[in-house]
């Protein structure tokens, strides 16, 4: 909601600055979302009266005006179509500075000297209308400074209210809050009843009292809609974010902002046989004021006449009965609609209006008669007319009822954390209009309060605690560190803390991501086609309809967001729970996943930029697994999500512990990702497991190195060769290292050369050359038999 600070202070004249007012509202739970000046910055602009208008001899579209600027009469050349004698407008005198720093100078236009400029709304930053000069009220004195005449030293403040504070969606409601916070008196305007000047009535019947417990209507005959709404009213609407439409709509919008009561006016001559508040009937439709047409069903509450629907109750009026320039008689409606009924219709038809915004949060159910009198008085002052008597239909059994809630002093102090004086609690309740009755004193005091008609959100004791605390001041309550016995956790040598994994990944250049556990079903199917995800019963949106079975949907989404912002190098990881259907209903597993894209290293003059490849992600995973010192084997896999030639799975003690590799090209294409996206996903429990320590003495015997160049088939993995070597040589292998892989000239097609380095060392004696040669020969024989190798 946007409101004018000056208008608010007319209701509650507090001597606080704009910044202090915003801080007070925010600290009281009415968060200020923004603040802006109500007009552009300008000086030297005055109210002026146009005395005469003559055609310009040298230009058909220009006029030569004599303008009374108060102290003198000036000649001004103007091209506005609405310039006319007797009009009060805004004159920028010579030397005036307009918004954006534009200075007005004496200018000769087609031979006529113009001593200033008549300004439009847009030129002064007072609106968007640039089609004509600003039209001011005739009562303003010529020569008066425009900023003073229009009270432009004002601020428009925008609030971001929570759904429970519908009572603050009006100047009246905000004045209550500000008066309470500053211990100031609220000066509400008097709203006397307007007596009927005619017997004209338009009958009202209600069929659905649950949706509409109260409905008021009033006929006003003989209105003159050609009269413009006064500038002060249009200005207040503008400063609150509403544009002026016509005097009747402007008045209903004004009452909406001032009192918080939505209202609507029908063209009486377009209605037939009376108003009926009823549920829609099968096959009915309605053309709305915004030009759209909706098909309604039996769950929609309508305002109708004999000819059919004329409005969706509490949301928007229909085009058939709307007020127009030809309107002479109006039917003014004012009602209380059930919040649930209006909220359902607004969501069903995707219609967000100022009226529905207030009705669905709850309007004061005792406000309607007062709002009707206020709107009637304003309309009579502006457009004239003869009001008829107010017609009211009401079912008190369906109206909300005041709630009685109790608050215990001991409970209040325990929840707040310190003692709030009982006298202060009593004062707060009285200022809130809760009519408190207190029993007992001290810590035994108990207050019983009755919720006022404008506060729908006070239902239980905790609501009263919140009211006391926000008015008393959150900043007044001292901060206390919670005192609670904390048992120290028992360190386990067999398991690494999860923070060790996260710290290492961050050290390797990854940024931690935290993504939703609820994901898009289509994305989940692409990234885990074999899984059957658990469906969310009440998803927030279709993009969060199932629970993730792995971490890839969130990481891929984070990658896409980064790429959309021109990020060239992405390294992300996440550690989180994943979910699958199980025998007990839901199986949860903790996974550690990562995603890589872009250059291997950041851009630098010291090295050439190369892209990330399979061995980069494999190396990072190996660094991660090295924390626990467990033996890990990498195996080639065929996975529908991963590239068939650049993927592997991890096996630890005959258990699959994870997978890594590049995304399959078809997956990259389906997700509109660039080529070369690598991922890994590991079982956190397996990675955290630590190999038991075993300490051996260092051998004092000399070591011997033997290099072997083995030619094997291309599908033979280095891990297979290492396993054969270690089985044959046993404890003699001090180190096994691969230092070269070659394919090309001199090697048969379909085969490759793998060069390995063996460091041999006996723990207790020196190996002889004969023993070493025999061990190497035996190993070569075993390799030939098992992997089909030959020495190169």
C-alpha positions in Angstrom: 0.0 0.0 0.0 1.2 3.5 -0.8 0.1 6.5 1.2 0.8 10.2 1.6 2.7 11.2 4.7 1.0 14.6 4.8 -2.5 13.0 4.6 -1.6 10.7 7.4 -0.4 13.5 9.6 -3.7 15.4 9.1 -5.3 12.5 11.0 -2.5 12.2 13.6 -0.3 15.3 13.9 3.0 13.8 15.2 6.2 15.8 15.1 8.4 13.1 13.7 10.5 13.2 10.5 9.8 11.0 7.5 12.7 8.7 8.3 11.5 8.4 12.0 8.0 7.6 10.8 9.3 4.9 8.5 11.4 3.4 11.2 8.4 3.4 13.6 6.2 1.6 11.1 8.8 -1.0 10.2 9.6 -1.7 13.9 5.9 -2.1 14.6 5.6 -4.8 11.9 4.4 -2.6 9.0 7.4 -2.8 6.9 8.3 0.2 4.7 9.2 -1.0 1.2 10.0 2.4 -0.3 9.7 6.2 -0.1 9.7 8.9 -2.8 8.9 12.6 -3.2 5.4 13.3 -4.5 6.5 15.7 -7.1 9.6 16.7 -9.1 12.2 19.1 -7.8 11.5 22.5 -9.2 11.7 26.2 -8.1 10.2 29.3 -9.6 6.8 27.8 -10.5 3.7 29.8 -9.4 0.0 29.6 -9.7 -1.2 31.8 -12.6 -4.5 32.7 -14.2 -4.9 32.9 -17.9 -6.5 36.3 -18.7 -6.8 36.1 -22.5 -5.9 33.7 -25.3 -5.3 34.9 -28.9 -4.2 32.9 -31.9 -0.5 33.1 -32.8 -0.1 35.0 -36.1 2.8 32.8 -37.3 1.7 29.3 -36.1 -1.6 27.6 -36.2 -1.0 25.4 -33.1 0.3 28.1 -30.8 -1.6 30.6 -28.7 -0.5 33.9 -27.2 -1.7 34.2 -23.7 -1.9 37.0 -21.2 -1.2 35.4 -17.8 -1.7 37.0 -14.4 1.2 35.8 -12.3 0.1 37.8 -9.2 2.6 40.6 -9.2 2.5 41.2 -12.9 0.8 40.1 -16.1 3.1 38.3 -18.6 2.8 37.3 -22.2 3.3 33.5 -22.7 3.3 31.5 -25.9 1.6 28.1 -25.3 0.7 25.2 -27.6 -1.5 23.2 -25.2 -5.0 22.3 -26.5 -6.7 23.0 -23.1 -5.5 26.6 -22.7 -8.4 29.0 -22.1 -9.3 32.2 -20.4 -10.1 31.9 -16.7 -8.0 28.7 -16.2 -5.7 28.5 -13.3 -2.5 26.7 -14.2 1.2 26.4 -13.3 3.6 29.0 -14.7 7.3 28.5 -14.8 8.7 32.1 -14.7 11.9 33.2 -16.3 14.7 31.7 -14.3 12.7 28.8 -13.0 14.4 25.4 -12.7 12.3 22.4 -13.7 13.0 18.7 -12.9 16.1 17.3 -14.6 17.8 20.8 -14.2 16.0 22.5 -17.1 16.1 26.3 -16.8 13.3 28.4 -18.2 14.4 31.4 -20.3 12.8 34.3 -22.1 12.3 32.9 -25.6 11.1 34.3 -28.9 8.7 31.9 -30.7 7.8 32.9 -34.2 8.3 36.5 -33.5 6.5 36.7 -30.1 8.5 36.8 -26.9 7.4 34.3 -24.3 8.1 35.4 -20.6 7.8 31.9 -19.1 6.2 28.6 -19.8 2.8 27.1 -18.8 3.6 23.5 -17.6 2.0 20.1 -17.8 1.9 17.4 -15.1 4.7 15.5 -16.7 7.0 18.6 -17.0 6.6 19.2 -13.2 6.9 15.5 -12.2 3.4 15.4 -10.9 2.0 12.8 -13.3 2.3 11.3 -16.7 -0.2 13.6 -18.6 1.7 15.6 -21.2 -1.3 16.3 -23.4 -2.2 19.7 -21.9 -1.2 22.2 -19.2 -2.0 21.5 -15.5 -5.5 22.6 -14.5 -5.6 23.9 -10.9 -8.5 24.7 -8.6 -10.1 28.1 -9.3 -9.8 29.0 -5.6 -6.0 29.2 -5.6 -4.5 32.6 -5.5 -2.5 33.8 -8.5 1.2 34.3 -7.7 1.2 31.7 -5.0 4.3 29.4 -5.1 3.0 26.1 -6.6 4.9 23.9 -4.1 3.1 25.7 -1.3 -0.3 25.7 -3.0 -0.2 22.0 -3.7 1.6 21.1 -0.5 4.3 19.3 -2.4 6.6 19.0 0.5 5.3 15.5 1.1 6.5 11.9 0.7 4.7 8.9 -0.7 5.5 5.9 1.5 4.9 2.3 0.4 4.3 -0.4 2.9 4.7 -4.2 2.4 2.1 -5.5 4.8 1.7 -9.1 5.9 -1.6 -10.7 5.1 -2.9 -10.5 8.7 -2.7 -6.7 8.8 -5.6 -5.8 6.5 -6.6 -3.2 9.1 -3.6 -1.1 8.1 -4.7 -0.8 4.4 -6.1 2.7 5.0 -5.2 6.1 6.3 -7.5 5.5 9.2 -5.8 2.2 10.1 -2.3 3.7 9.8 -3.4 6.7 11.9 -4.4 4.3 14.7 -1.0 2.7 14.6 1.0 5.9 14.5 -1.1 7.5 17.2 -0.5 4.4 19.4 3.2 4.4 18.7 3.6 8.1 19.6 0.9 8.3 22.3 -0.9 10.9 20.1 -4.6 11.6 19.6 -6.1 10.6 16.2 -8.3 13.3 14.7 -10.7 11.5 12.4 -13.0 13.7 10.3 -16.6 13.8 11.4 -18.9 11.8 9.1 -22.5 12.8 9.8 -25.4 11.0 8.2 -26.6 12.5 4.9 -30.4 12.9 5.0 -32.4 11.6 2.1 -33.6 14.2 -0.4 -35.7 11.7 -2.4 -37.7 8.5 -1.8 -36.0 6.7 -4.6 -34.7 3.3 -3.6 -33.4 0.3 -5.5 -34.3 -3.1 -3.9 -31.6 -5.4 -2.6 -31.9 -9.1 -1.9 -29.2 -11.6 -0.7 -29.3 -15.3 -1.5 -25.9 -16.2 -0.1 -25.6 -14.7 3.3 -22.4 -16.8 4.1 -20.6 -15.0 1.2 -22.2 -11.6 1.8 -23.6 -11.1 5.3 -24.2 -7.3 4.8 -25.0 -5.2 1.7 -25.9 -1.5 1.6 -27.2 0.4 -1.4 -28.1 4.0 -2.1 -29.6 5.8 -5.1 -28.3 9.2 -5.9 -30.2 11.0 -8.7 -29.3 13.8 -10.9 -25.5 13.7 -10.7 -23.4 15.8 -13.1 -20.4 13.6 -14.0 -18.9 16.4 -16.2 -17.8 18.2 -13.1 -14.1 17.3 -12.4 -13.0 16.0 -9.1 -11.2 18.7 -7.1 -7.4 18.8 -7.4 -6.9 18.0 -3.7 -8.7 14.7 -4.1 -7.0 13.8 -7.4 -3.7 14.7 -5.8 -4.3 12.4 -2.8 -5.2 9.6 -5.2 -2.0 10.1 -7.2 0.2 10.2 -4.2 -1.3 6.9 -3.1 -0.7 5.3 -6.5 -4.1 5.6 -8.0 -5.0 7.6 -11.2 -8.0 9.8 -11.5 -10.8 8.3 -13.7 -14.0 10.3 -13.2 -15.4 12.0 -10.1 -17.6 9.1 -9.0 -14.9 6.4 -9.3 -12.4 8.9 -7.7 -14.7 9.2 -4.7 -15.1 5.5 -4.2 -11.3 5.1 -4.5 -10.8 7.9 -2.0 -13.1 6.2 0.6 -11.1 3.0 -0.1 -7.9 4.7 0.8 -9.2 6.8 3.7 -11.4 4.3 5.5 -10.3 0.9 4.0 -13.8 0.1 2.7 -14.1 -0.9 -1.0 -17.1 0.6 -2.8 -18.6 0.5 -6.2 -21.0 2.7 -8.2 -23.4 1.4 -10.9 -25.2 3.4 -13.5 -28.7 3.1 -12.1 -30.4 3.5 -15.5 -28.6 0.3 -16.8 -29.9 -1.8 -13.9 -33.2 -3.6 -13.9 -35.6 -4.7 -11.1 -33.2 -4.6 -8.2 -29.8 -6.0 -7.0 -29.4 -9.6 -6.1 -26.3 -11.1 -4.4 -26.2 -14.7 -5.5 -24.1 -17.5 -6.7 -23.4 -17.8 -10.4 -25.5 -20.1 -12.5 -24.4 -22.6 -15.1 -23.3 -21.0 -18.3 -23.2 -17.4 -17.1 -20.4 -15.1 -18.2 -19.5 -11.5 -17.5 -17.7 -8.7 -19.4 -15.6 -6.8 -16.8 -14.6 -3.2 -16.6 -11.0 -4.0 -17.7 -12.3 -5.3 -21.0 -11.8 -9.0 -20.2 -14.6 -11.6 -20.3 -14.9 -14.4 -17.8 -17.0 -17.5 -17.6 -18.3 -17.9 -14.0 -19.4 -21.1 -12.3 -21.5 -22.0 -9.2 -18.7 -21.2 -6.8 -18.5 -17.5 -7.8 -20.5 -14.9 -5.8 -22.0 -12.4 -8.1 -23.8 -9.1 -7.9 -26.7 -9.4 -10.4 -29.9 -7.7 -11.6 -32.8 -9.1 -13.7 -30.6 -9.0 -16.8 -27.8 -11.1 -15.3 -24.4 -10.6 -13.6 -23.2 -7.0 -13.2 -20.1 -7.6 -11.0 -18.0 -10.3 -9.3 -18.6 -9.7 -5.7 -15.7 -7.9 -4.0 -13.4 -8.2 -7.1 -14.5 -6.1 -10.1 -17.6 -4.6 -11.7 -19.0 -5.4 -15.0 -18.9 -3.3 -18.1 -22.6 -3.4 -18.8 -23.5 -1.3 -15.7 -20.4 0.8 -15.4 -20.5 4.6 -14.9 -20.0 6.6 -18.1 -20.1 10.2 -19.2 -23.8 9.8 -19.9 -24.6 8.7 -16.3 -27.2 10.8 -14.5 -28.3 8.4 -11.7 -26.1 6.1 -9.7 -26.6 3.2 -7.4 -23.8 3.2 -4.7 -23.0 -0.1 -3.1 -21.1 -0.9 0.0 -20.8 -4.4 1.4 -19.0 -6.9 3.7 -18.0 -10.0 1.8 -16.5 -13.1 3.3 -12.6 -13.1 2.9 -12.6 -16.7 1.7 -15.2 -16.1 -1.0 -13.4 -13.1 -2.5 -10.0 -14.7 -2.2 -11.2 -17.7 -4.1 -12.7 -15.7 -6.9 -9.6 -13.4 -7.2 -7.3 -16.4 -7.6 -9.6 -18.3 -9.9 -9.9 -15.5 -12.4 -6.4 -14.0 -11.7 -7.9 -10.6 -10.9 -5.9 -8.6 -8.4 -7.7 -5.4 -7.5 -7.5 -2.9 -4.7 -10.9 -4.1 -3.5 -10.1 -7.8 -3.5 -6.8 -7.1 -1.8 -8.7 -5.7 1.1 -11.7 -8.0 1.2 -9.6 -11.2 1.2 -7.6 -9.9 4.2 -10.8 -8.8 6.1 -12.6 -5.5 6.1 -14.1 -4.1 9.3 -17.6 -5.5 9.3 -19.0 -2.5 11.1 -17.6 0.1 8.7 -20.1 -0.1 5.8 -22.7 2.5 7.0 -20.0 5.0 7.8 -18.3 4.6 4.5 -21.7 5.0 2.7 -22.3 8.3 4.4 -18.7 9.5 3.7 -19.0 8.7 0.0 -22.4 10.2 -0.3 -21.3 13.5 1.2 -18.2 13.7 -1.1 -20.3 12.9 -4.2 -22.9 15.6 -3.3 -20.1 18.2 -2.9 -18.5 17.3 -6.3 -21.2 16.1 -8.7 -24.4 17.2 -6.9 -27.5 15.0 -6.9 -30.3 14.0 -4.6 -29.6 11.0 -2.3 -32.2 8.4 -1.4 -32.4 6.5 1.8 -29.8 3.8 2.5 -31.1 0.2 1.9 -29.5 -2.4 4.0 -29.7 -6.2 4.0 -27.9 -8.0 6.8 -27.7 -11.4 8.4 -26.0 -10.9 11.8 -25.6 -14.6 12.2 -23.0 -14.8 9.4 -21.1 -11.7 10.4 -17.8 -12.2 12.3 -17.9 -12.1 16.0 -15.6 -10.5 18.5 -13.2 -12.9 20.1 -12.4 -13.0 23.8 -8.7 -13.8 24.4 -6.8 -14.0 27.7 -3.1 -13.2 28.4 -1.2 -14.3 31.4 1.5 -12.0 32.7 3.7 -14.9 33.6 3.4 -16.3 30.1 4.1 -12.9 28.5 7.3 -12.5 30.5 8.5 -16.0 29.8 8.0 -15.6 26.0 9.5 -12.1 25.9 12.5 -13.0 28.1 12.1 -10.2 30.5 9.4 -8.5 32.6 7.2 -5.8 30.9 5.4 -3.6 33.5 1.7 -4.5 34.0 0.8 -0.8 33.7 2.4 -0.7 30.3 0.6 -3.8 29.1 -2.7 -2.3 30.3 -1.9 1.0 28.4 -1.1 -0.9 25.2 -4.3 -2.9 25.3 -6.4 0.2 25.9 -4.7 2.1 23.0 -5.3 -0.9 20.8 -9.0 -0.7 21.5 -9.1 -4.2 23.1 -11.2 -3.2 26.2 -9.0 -5.1 28.6 -10.2 -6.4 31.9 -7.4 -7.4 34.4 -7.6 -9.8 37.2 -4.9 -10.2 39.8 -1.7 -8.2 40.0 2.0 -8.8 39.6 3.0 -12.1 38.0 -0.5 -13.4 38.6 -2.2 -10.8 36.5 -4.4 -12.1 33.7 -5.9 -9.8 31.0 -9.1 -10.6 29.2 -9.5 -8.6 26.0 -12.1 -8.4 23.2 -10.9 -8.1 19.6 -12.2 -5.0 17.8 -14.1 -5.4 14.5 -11.1 -4.3 12.5 -8.6 -6.9 13.9 -9.3 -10.3 12.5 -5.9 -11.6 13.4 -6.2 -11.7 17.2 -7.3 -15.2 18.0 -5.0 -16.6 20.8 -2.7 -15.7 23.6 0.4 -15.6 21.4 -1.2 -12.9 19.2 -1.5 -10.7 22.3 2.1 -11.3 23.2 3.0 -10.2 19.7 0.9 -7.0 20.0 2.5 -6.1 23.4 6.0 -6.7 22.1 5.7 -4.8 18.8 4.2 -1.8 20.5 6.5 -1.9 23.6 9.4 -2.1 21.1 11.6 -5.0 20.0 14.6 -2.7 20.4 13.8 -2.1 24.1 14.1 -5.8 24.9 17.6 -6.7 25.9 19.5 -9.4 23.9 20.3 -12.4 26.0 22.5 -15.3 25.0 20.5 -18.6 25.6 21.7 -20.5 28.6 21.4 -24.3 28.0 23.5 -27.3 28.9 25.2 -28.5 25.7 26.7 -31.9 25.6 30.0 -32.2 23.8 29.8 -34.5 20.9 32.0 -37.6 20.9 34.6 -37.5 18.1 34.6 -40.6 16.0 37.9 -41.6 14.4 36.0 -43.8 11.9 34.0 -41.0 10.3 34.9 -37.6 9.0 32.8 -34.5 9.8 30.8 -33.2 6.8 32.4 -29.9 7.3 35.8 -31.5 6.2 34.3 -32.4 2.9 32.8 -28.9 2.4 36.1 -27.2 3.4 38.1 -29.2 0.9 35.7 -28.6 -1.9 35.8 -24.9 -1.1 39.6 -25.1 -1.1 39.5 -26.7 -4.5 37.6 -23.6 -5.9 34.0 -24.8 -5.6 31.2 -22.5 -4.2 28.6 -24.1 -2.0 25.0 -24.1 -3.4 21.8 -24.6 -1.4 18.9 -25.6 -3.6 15.3 -26.7 -3.1 14.5 -30.3 -2.2 11.3 -29.9 -4.4 12.1 -30.0 -8.1 10.4 -29.9 -11.5 9.1 -33.4 -12.5 10.3 -32.9 -16.1 13.8 -32.0 -14.9 13.9 -34.9 -12.5 12.9 -37.3 -15.2 15.7 -36.1 -17.5 18.4 -36.3 -14.8 17.2 -39.6 -13.2 15.0 -41.4 -15.7 15.0 -44.7 -13.8 13.7 -43.2 -10.5 10.1 -42.8 -9.4 10.2 -39.5 -7.3 7.9 -38.9 -4.4 5.1 -36.4 -5.3 4.4 -33.4 -3.2 0.7 -33.3 -2.1 0.4 -29.5 -2.0 3.2 -28.1 -4.3 3.8 -24.3 -4.3 4.1 -24.5 -8.1 4.5 -27.1 -10.9 8.3 -26.5 -10.8 8.3 -27.9 -7.2 6.0 -30.8 -7.6 8.3 -33.8 -6.7 11.1 -34.4 -4.2 14.6 -34.8 -5.6 16.1 -38.2 -6.0 19.6 -36.7 -6.6 21.3 -33.4 -6.4 21.6 -32.8 -10.2 18.3 -30.8 -10.8 19.3 -28.1 -8.3 22.9 -27.9 -9.5 21.9 -27.8 -13.1 19.4 -25.0 -12.3 22.1 -23.1 -10.5 24.5 -23.5 -13.5 21.8 -22.2 -15.9 21.3 -19.2 -13.7 25.0 -18.5 -13.7 25.3 -18.9 -17.4 22.4 -16.6 -18.0 24.4 -13.9 -16.1 27.5 -14.4 -18.4 29.5 -16.4 -15.9 32.3 -18.1 -17.9 33.6 -20.5 -15.2 31.4 -22.4 -12.8 32.3 -24.7 -9.9 29.5 -25.6 -7.5 28.9 -28.2 -4.9 26.0 -29.2 -2.6 25.7 -31.6 0.3 22.1 -32.4 1.0 19.3 -35.0 1.5 17.7 -36.9 -1.4 14.5 -38.9 -1.2 13.2 -42.1 -2.8 10.1 -44.2 -2.1 10.9 -47.1 0.3 9.4 -49.8 2.4 8.9 -47.4 5.3 7.4 -44.8 3.0 10.4 -42.5 2.4 14.1 -43.4 2.2 16.5 -40.5 2.7 20.2 -40.5 1.8 22.8 -37.8 2.1 24.7 -37.1 -1.1 27.6 -34.8 -2.1 27.3 -33.5 -5.6 29.2 -31.1 -7.8 29.0 -29.5 -11.3 31.9 -28.0 -13.4 31.9 -26.0 -16.5 34.3 -23.7 -18.3 38.1 -23.2 -18.3 40.2 -25.4 -16.0 41.8 -22.3 -14.5 40.8 -18.6 -14.3 42.0 -16.3 -17.1 45.7 -15.5 -16.6 48.7 -14.3 -18.6 50.8 -17.0 -17.0 49.2 -20.0 -18.7 47.0 -20.9 -21.6 43.3 -21.4 -21.0 42.2 -25.1 -21.4 38.7 -26.4 -20.9 37.7 -28.7 -18.1 37.8 -32.4 -18.9 37.0 -35.8 -17.3 40.3 -36.0 -15.4 39.7 -32.7 -13.7 36.5 -33.9 -12.1 38.1 -37.3 -11.4 41.1 -35.6 -9.7 38.8 -33.5 -7.5 36.9 -36.6 -6.4 40.1 -38.5 -5.7 41.2 -35.6 -3.5 37.9 -35.8 -1.7 38.2 -39.6 -1.2 41.8 -39.3 0.0 40.5 -37.7 3.2 39.4 -41.0 4.5 42.2 -43.0 3.0 39.8 -45.7 1.7 40.6 -47.9 -1.3 38.5 -46.8 -4.3 38.1 -48.4 -7.7 36.9 -46.5 -10.8 34.8 -48.5 -13.2 33.5 -47.6 -16.6 29.7 -47.4 -16.7 26.9 -46.9 -19.2 24.5 -44.4 -17.7 21.7 -42.7 -19.5 22.6 -39.3 -18.0 26.4 -39.5 -18.5 28.5 -39.5 -21.6 29.3 -43.2 -22.5 33.0 -42.5 -23.0 33.6 -40.0 -20.2 32.0 -41.5 -17.1 32.8 -43.8 -14.3 31.3 -45.1 -11.1 33.2 -45.5 -7.7 33.3 -48.8 -5.9 34.4 -49.1 -2.3 34.6 -52.6 -0.8 32.2 -54.0 -3.4 29.7 -51.1 -2.9 28.9 -48.4 -5.4 29.8 -45.1 -3.7 29.1 -42.6 -6.5 29.5 -41.6 -10.1 31.1 -38.9 -12.1 31.6 -37.8 -15.7 30.3 -35.5 -18.4 26.6 -35.1 -19.0 25.3 -37.0 -22.0 25.1 -34.9 -25.2 21.4 -35.6 -25.4 20.9 -34.4 -21.9 22.9 -31.2 -22.6 20.7 -30.6 -25.6 17.4 -31.3 -23.8 18.4 -28.9 -21.0 19.8 -26.3 -23.4 23.2 -26.4 -21.8 26.5 -25.8 -23.6 28.7 -28.9 -24.3 31.3 -29.9 -21.7 29.3 -30.0 -18.4 30.8 -32.4 -15.8 29.2 -33.6 -12.7 29.9 -35.9 -9.7 27.7 -37.4 -7.0 29.0 -39.3 -4.0 27.4 -41.1 -1.1 28.4 -39.0 1.9 28.4 -41.9 4.3 30.9 -43.8 2.1 33.1 -40.8 1.7 33.1 -40.0 5.4 34.3 -43.5 6.3 38.0 -43.5 7.5 40.3 -46.4 7.0 41.7 -47.7 10.3 45.2 -46.5 10.8 48.1 -49.0 10.7 51.6 -47.8 11.5 54.7 -49.7 10.1 58.4 -49.1 10.5 60.1 -47.6 7.5 62.3 -50.1 5.7 66.0 -49.4 5.7 66.7 -51.6 2.7 67.5 -50.0 -0.7 64.7 -49.7 -3.3 64.9 -50.7 -7.0 62.9 -49.1 -9.8 61.8 -51.0 -12.9 59.9 -49.4 -15.8 57.6 -51.4 -18.0 55.9 -50.3 -21.3 53.0 -52.6 -21.7 50.9 -52.9 -24.9 47.3 -53.8 -24.1 43.9 -53.6 -25.7 42.2 -50.2 -25.5 39.5 -51.3 -23.2 41.9 -52.5 -20.5 42.0 -50.1 -17.6 45.0 -49.1 -15.6 43.3 -50.3 -12.4 43.2 -53.8 -13.8 46.9 -53.8 -14.5 47.7 -52.4 -11.0 45.6 -55.1 -9.4 47.5 -57.9 -11.2 50.9 -56.3 -10.3 50.1 -55.9 -6.6 48.7 -59.5 -6.4 51.9 -60.9 -7.9 54.4 -58.8 -6.0 52.6 -58.4 -2.7 54.5 -56.4 -0.1 57.5 -55.9 -2.4 55.6 -53.1 -4.2 56.6 -49.8 -2.5 55.1 -47.7 -5.3 53.1 -48.2 -8.5 52.9 -45.3 -10.9 51.6 -44.8 -14.4 53.7 -42.1 -16.2 52.7 -42.5 -19.9 49.9 -43.6 -22.2 50.4 -43.7 -25.9 48.4 -44.6 -29.0 49.6 -44.1 -32.6 52.4 -45.0 -34.9 54.0 -48.3 -33.9 51.0 -49.5 -31.9 48.5 -51.8 -33.5 45.0 -50.4 -34.1 42.7 -51.0 -31.1 45.6 -51.2 -28.7 47.6 -48.7 -26.5 50.8 -48.5 -24.6 50.8 -47.9 -20.9 54.2 -47.1 -19.2 54.3 -48.1 -15.5 57.0 -47.5 -12.9 57.5 -50.2 -10.2 59.4 -49.4 -7.0 60.4 -52.6 -5.3 61.7 -52.9 -1.7 61.9 -55.7 0.8 61.1 -54.8 4.4 64.0 -56.7 6.0 66.7 -57.5 3.4 68.3 -56.3 0.2 66.8 -57.7 -3.0 69.3 -59.3 -5.5 69.2 -58.7 -9.2 68.2 -62.3 -9.8 65.2 -62.0 -7.4 64.1 -58.8 -9.0 64.3 -60.2 -12.5 62.4 -63.3 -11.5 59.6 -61.2 -9.8 59.3 -59.0 -12.9 59.2 -62.0 -15.3 56.5 -63.6 -13.2 54.5 -60.4 -13.2 54.8 -60.0 -17.0 53.6 -63.6 -17.4 50.6 -63.0 -15.2 49.8 -59.8 -17.1 50.1 -61.6 -20.4 47.7 -64.3 -19.2 45.1 -62.0 -17.6 45.1 -58.8 -19.7 46.8 -59.9 -22.9 49.8 -57.6 -22.6 53.2 -57.6 -24.2 56.3 -55.6 -23.6 56.7 -52.8 -26.1 
